[in-house]
Amino acid sequence: MTTRPLHTECSFLAASIAPEDLRRGDFVAVLSEIVELPSFLWNDTWPSGRDELVRLRCLPAEGRIPQKVKAVCLPFVFVKLPCGKFQTIDIRLTKLVRLEEEYARTVWKAMKPRRPHAGVTSRTV
């Protein structure tokens, strides 16, 4: 008697990536971001002579989509978004993960803006 798994699809795991391991063509996503705020925001008093920054690691409000690495010049990474826009990421303040290519391409394709068909014209009334 042979048994087969019910699901033939496999799950993927995004892997944290060291900045020096980033390569052009990689698909990455933002795992977390560091936000720096002045320490006087936590006190009821005015800031003293010590101006200290408090660093908070936060989950990204945006940027949870796959981004394709176009160029790397540490500490900056130039990426392309599925919508066709480009942005620069400062990896001193951002933790990136490398995405499995199959997953990233599936999401990338689904999020790409649709072009109107060449034969279809829109009329205004």
C-alpha positions in Angstrom: 0.0 0.0 0.0 1.4 3.4 -0.9 0.5 6.7 0.6 0.7 10.1 -1.0 0.7 13.4 0.7 -2.5 15.4 0.2 -0.7 18.5 -0.7 1.9 18.6 -3.4 2.8 22.2 -2.7 5.6 23.0 -0.3 5.9 25.9 2.1 8.8 28.3 2.0 10.6 30.1 4.7 12.0 33.6 4.3 15.6 33.7 5.5 17.4 36.6 7.1 20.2 37.8 4.9 23.4 39.5 5.8 24.0 42.8 3.9 27.2 41.5 2.3 25.2 38.5 0.9 22.7 40.6 -1.1 23.0 40.2 -4.8 21.4 41.8 -7.8 18.3 39.8 -8.8 17.5 38.7 -5.3 13.9 39.1 -4.1 13.8 40.6 -0.6 11.2 42.0 1.8 11.5 44.2 4.8 11.2 42.2 8.0 11.6 45.0 10.5 12.7 48.7 10.7 14.5 50.7 13.3 12.9 54.0 14.3 15.0 56.5 16.2 13.3 58.9 18.5 14.7 61.5 21.0 14.7 60.3 24.6 12.9 63.4 25.9 9.6 62.0 24.4 9.5 59.5 27.4 10.0 62.2 30.1 7.8 65.0 31.2 10.8 67.3 31.5 12.6 69.2 28.8 15.7 67.6 27.4 18.8 68.0 29.5 22.3 68.3 28.1 22.2 64.7 27.1 20.5 64.3 23.7 20.1 60.5 23.4 18.2 58.6 20.7 16.0 55.7 21.6 15.9 53.0 19.0 12.8 51.0 18.5 12.5 47.9 16.2 9.1 48.0 14.5 7.3 45.9 12.0 6.9 47.7 8.7 3.7 49.5 8.0 4.4 49.1 4.3 7.0 47.3 2.3 5.7 43.8 3.0 5.8 43.0 -0.7 8.6 41.3 -2.6 11.2 43.8 -3.9 13.7 42.9 -6.6 17.3 44.0 -5.9 18.6 46.1 -8.8 21.9 47.3 -7.3 23.9 47.2 -4.0 26.2 49.8 -2.6 26.4 49.1 1.1 24.7 50.4 3.2 22.2 51.2 0.4 20.2 48.7 -1.6 18.3 49.9 -4.7 15.1 47.9 -5.3 12.2 47.7 -7.7 8.6 47.3 -6.6 6.0 45.3 -8.5 4.3 48.5 -9.5 7.4 49.6 -11.4 8.6 52.2 -8.9 12.1 52.2 -7.4 13.4 53.0 -4.0 16.5 52.9 -1.9 16.7 51.0 1.4 19.2 51.9 4.1 20.1 48.6 5.6 21.5 50.2 8.7 17.9 50.9 9.7 16.2 47.9 7.9 16.3 44.1 8.4 15.8 42.3 5.1 14.9 38.7 4.4 15.6 36.8 1.1 12.5 35.3 -0.3 12.2 32.0 -2.2 12.1 32.8 -5.9 8.9 30.8 -6.6 7.0 32.6 -3.9 8.3 36.0 -4.8 7.6 35.6 -8.5 4.0 34.5 -7.7 3.3 37.5 -5.5 5.2 39.9 -7.9 3.0 38.7 -10.8 -0.2 39.1 -8.8 0.7 42.6 -7.6 1.8 43.9 -11.0 -0.6 46.6 -12.3 -2.7 45.3 -15.2 -2.3 47.1 -18.6 -5.4 47.8 -20.7 -5.6 45.6 -23.8 -4.4 47.2 -26.9 -7.6 46.6 -28.8 -9.9 48.1 -26.2 -10.6 51.8 -26.2 -12.4 53.7 -23.6 -15.1 56.2 -24.4 -16.1 59.1 -22.4 -19.7 60.0 -22.2 
